[in-house]
Every structure is written in structure tokens, then in C-alpha cells.
Amino acid sequence: MIERVLVPMDGSEMATRALEYALEVHPDAEITVLFVGGEPSPLMGQALRLALEEDLGAAVETLADDVFESARDLASEYDVEIDTAVDVGSPASKIVAKAEDVDAVVIGSHSGSLHSRLFVGNVAERVVRGSPVPVTVVR
């Protein structure tokens, strides 16, 4: 029986669909929404913006706040409370590590940005390959 579900979210439409799926399919499970701020790198996008921050942890928390607010709003439509968690690093690695503490992962198929598909790689694919628990990929 699935009692604990991890839903990684980045604010994308696909991540929102993953949370909707988790809420519908696992209505009695404890759902944790995980936001992972990418490690600073020379690539464009969020990671570069984070690299310019003096306090990386605070910057990631700020980015996570909007994602969590949307996630809580969606969960309230299902009359469910969710837990939240924030981490910094390689999203796939952090998701796989956090999967050790749950029974299943529900993840969006991609974030939707061209940058993430071309430069960062397919996070969902790496999570499927590395997860110690079942992973559902939502499109």
C-alpha cells in the first residue's frame, strides 16, 4: 500500500499535472512536494540566477515559496494538506535521495522549458532509472 508519495515540483504545468495525479490516485497518502533549486552553473536560466545570489539557501526558499503556494492551493481543492521540502543541487540526484523515504514518486515528464530539455537533461528519466521506489511519470 502506498502511504507516502513524493511529488517534485518546479512550477511547470507538467509538475502541476503530476500533483493532480497524485492527489487523485493516492487520496489517503501523505504527499510531500519537493522543490530542488539547481546548483549554480555557467548555464543560463535559474541556476545562473542562483549563482549570482549572496545567500543561495534563501534564494531557493524564495523560489520555492511560489511553487508551494500553488501546490497548497491545488491540494486544498482536494481537501488535502501537503508537506513541503526544499533542497539545492542536482534535481535528479536530490529526488532519488528523497525517494528513499517514500513509497512512490509522481513526477512530470519534463519542466516544459527548452533549456531544461537541452542542457539539463531529462530529470524524469534519471529519476526512473535511479529511484528505489516505483515512479509514475505524468504527461
Secondary structure as UniProt FT lines:
FT   STRAND          4..8
FT   HELIX           13..25
FT   TURN            27..28
FT   STRAND          30..37
FT   HELIX           46..51
FT   HELIX           56..77
FT   TURN            78..79
FT   STRAND          83..88
FT   HELIX           91..99
FT   TURN            100..101
FT   STRAND          104..108
FT   HELIX           114..115
FT   HELIX           116..120
FT   HELIX           123..130
FT   STRAND          135..138
//
